[in-house]
Amino acid sequence: MQQLFRQLPSVDKLLKQPQAVDFIQQFGHQAVVEQLRKLVERARQHIQQHQVLPDFLADETALFAELSLQLTQLQQVQLRPVFNLTGTVLHTNLGRGLWSEAAMQAATCAMQNNVALEFDIDEGRRSHRDLYISELVAKITGAEAACVVNNNAAAVLLMLATFAKDKEVIVSRGELVEIGGAFRIPDIMLQAGCKLVEVGTTNRTHLKDYRNAINENTAFLMKVHTSNYHIEGFTSSVLEEELVALGKEFGLPVISDLGSGSLTDMASLGLPAEPMVQQKVAAGVDLVSFSGDKLLGGPQAGIIVGKKVWIDELQAHPLKRVLRCDKVILSALEATLRQYLLPEKLSETLPTLNLLTQSVDLLKIRAEELKEVLGKRLNSRYILQVEPSLAQIGSGALPTEKLPSVAVTIESEKQSDLLALEQRFKQLPTPIIGRFADKKFWLDLRSVAQFEPLIEMLSFNTPLFSKEGQGEIWKK
Ligand SMILES: *Cc1c(COP(=O)(O)O)cnc(C)c1O
């Protein structure tokens, strides 16, 4: 072994090689030295474990090829694309929706240029960064003004901190939502320094419950959209209109956390109805908050719309400065919202709405195509079928409503074969993410936006596909 260790090259010597000089030109001295040290250390460990020199020390060409690989990997972005075949269109863990062409263009432009973010070009004086969004949202929703923050969780926090610090907020017990990722209405209340006053019961809350809870320390009445669950049976909740009337009686604003907050009539697109921001504004709700990257189909953002007096107060709160959006997000959001000025085109222009409205016939054709390419690749132990499936919108929109869809299902006698296959799918150049149900692995076509690239990847003979043998998954 000592003999082998003595064959390890010295970093100093390697640095003097002509190839190393080229690498230094390209990547800089520091990175090359670091990666050479790493290479030698890897070789040392290899000798310790296997009592032979690693392949990359065979000759200089092999060594510098390995160095090149290490240096290139330094620049490889780890947050990489995946194919979403889970059947959940807005999958929070997979980054929710895709941006529209217009949003991407606007964002790219903002990235590469200075923009008049807080600058009134005509008057040559300071302006406000939320101005364009505010005007646009006013036009679309009928609200007076808007405020934009990092996400809807931030929007709720800002509303609570601005209007309810050291005060009480009345919420129905049926609406104490946990969104996931530690967003719970009671916890956000605590963070904002306000006291949650729960009224009613889990299944039934009446107007008189709110009325009885009002006192001189009440800041506002709050509605939270139960976006990820549904209470059925003997239930009753109070409509926004009724709450607004009660609020007026006591001079209290009504605030609504709408979650996904659609700006278009989902039912007219053939989808399950979802409460619209416009309806809440029309009902007289003082402030409504919703996400930019749920059904709206834009970038991650939280939008608060409502009466100008309240919006002005939100804008003036120090937390707004902490939670504000940058020029790229604001550009993308504006471009997305502008699509709403051409409402009939939305299912073409916004990828999320496009996925949700794809016809089952189209999904069937795609499923057959996927089944065919997979059939050519997979070992005969795997049985492929095209089956009807149920997809969902996701991200807390319409939790109990399923969308008709089509999937390629994969079965195998041994569960371990399916688990191995799931692993292999994840190791592909662009990982494929599906789901397990009924002892099958489901690849749902409703949620995949990049279908052609998926087929292309599976048709392409990457090294991953090339092994064959008893335990192997892929055919040659
Ligand atoms: C999704 C959701 C949130 C959180 O919104 P993000 O944009 O994900 O921060 C808050 N409240 C409700 C009711 C939601 O559905």
The ligand as an SDF file (V2000), in Angstrom:
LIG
                    3D

 15 15  0  0  0  0  0  0  0  0999 V2000
  -51.7220   28.4270    0.0230 C   0  0  0  0  0  0  0  0  0  0  0  0
  -52.3500   29.2000    1.1090 C   0  0  0  0  0  0  0  0  0  0  0  0
  -51.5950   30.0560    1.9130 C   0  0  0  0  0  0  0  0  0  0  0  0
  -50.1100   30.2090    1.6960 C   0  0  0  0  0  0  0  0  0  0  0  0
  -49.8500   30.7660    0.4480 O   0  0  0  0  0  0  0  0  0  0  0  0
  -48.3540   30.7610   -0.1590 P   0  0  0  0  0  0  0  0  0  0  0  0
  -48.4590   31.6190   -1.3690 O   0  0  0  0  0  0  0  0  0  0  0  0
  -48.0360   29.3540   -0.4240 O   0  0  0  0  0  0  0  0  0  0  0  0
  -47.4780   31.3600    0.8860 O   0  0  0  0  0  0  0  0  0  0  0  0
  -52.2340   30.7470    2.9060 C   0  0  0  0  0  0  0  0  0  0  0  0
  -53.5580   30.6180    3.1220 N   0  0  0  0  0  0  0  0  0  0  0  0
  -54.3360   29.8020    2.3680 C   0  0  0  0  0  0  0  0  0  0  0  0
  -55.7890   29.6970    2.6590 C   0  0  0  0  0  0  0  0  0  0  0  0
  -53.7610   29.0660    1.3290 C   0  0  0  0  0  0  0  0  0  0  0  0
  -54.5020   28.2580    0.5820 O   0  0  0  0  0  0  0  0  0  0  0  0
  1  2  1  0
  2  3  1  0
  2 14  2  0
  3  4  1  0
  3 10  2  0
  4  5  1  0
  5  6  1  0
  6  7  2  0
  6  8  1  0
  6  9  1  0
 10 11  1  0
 11 12  2  0
 12 13  1  0
 12 14  1  0
 14 15  1  0
M  END
$$$$
